[in-house]
Amino acid sequence: MILADELNRLVTLDRYELSNILADSGYTGMSFNSVKFLGISNSNTFCYSVKFFDESGEGEETGKVFVNKNTTGELVADF
């Protein structure tokens, strides 16, 4: 079960928190211009839309990051 406090936290992650969760999940060096919570999938994964500058620095790109809890209760993220 996802408790109310956990739910509130998971739907209000900011760009720094999301970057840190990704870093803890093995995706280091990620930096976002903005993040927006989109919704929860059928498998209880929290989906965020992210905006970031591409590696060449020429433009802003968008993508999705998926956040959930692993078997030990820690937050993990993936693209």
C-alpha positions in Angstrom: 0.0 0.0 0.0 1.2 3.5 -0.7 0.5 5.8 2.2 -0.8 9.3 1.8 2.5 11.0 2.7 4.4 8.8 0.3 1.9 9.5 -2.4 2.2 13.2 -1.8 6.0 13.0 -2.1 5.9 10.9 -5.2 3.6 13.2 -7.1 5.6 16.4 -6.2 9.2 15.4 -6.9 11.2 18.4 -8.2 14.0 18.3 -10.8 16.7 17.9 -8.1 15.0 15.1 -6.3 14.4 13.3 -9.6 18.0 13.7 -10.6 19.1 12.3 -7.3 16.9 9.2 -7.6 18.2 8.6 -11.1 21.8 8.9 -9.8 21.1 6.4 -7.1 19.6 4.1 -9.8 22.9 4.3 -11.8 22.1 7.2 -14.2 24.7 9.8 -13.1 25.1 13.3 -14.5 21.4 13.9 -15.3 20.2 17.5 -15.0 16.7 18.7 -15.9 15.3 22.1 -16.7 11.9 21.1 -15.5 9.8 18.1 -14.5 6.1 17.5 -14.5 4.2 14.7 -12.9 2.0 13.0 -15.6 0.3 10.1 -13.7 0.5 6.6 -12.4 0.7 3.6 -14.6 -1.3 0.4 -14.2 1.7 -1.1 -12.6 1.9 1.7 -9.9 4.9 3.4 -11.6 4.9 7.2 -11.3 5.6 8.9 -14.6 7.2 12.3 -15.0 7.8 14.3 -18.2 11.3 15.9 -18.1 12.9 18.7 -20.1 16.6 18.9 -20.6 19.2 20.3 -22.9 20.7 17.8 -25.3 24.4 17.0 -25.1 25.3 19.4 -27.9 23.6 22.3 -26.0 21.7 23.3 -29.1 18.2 22.7 -27.9 15.8 21.5 -25.3 14.5 17.9 -25.4 11.8 16.1 -23.6 11.5 12.6 -22.2 9.9 10.5 -19.5 11.2 9.2 -16.3 9.5 6.4 -14.4 9.8 6.1 -10.6 8.8 3.3 -8.3 9.9 1.5 -5.1 12.1 -1.5 -5.2 11.8 -4.6 -3.0 13.7 -2.8 -0.1 11.4 0.2 -0.3 13.9 2.6 -1.9 12.9 4.8 -4.8 14.4 3.8 -8.1 14.0 5.5 -11.5 14.4 4.6 -15.1 13.8 6.1 -18.6 
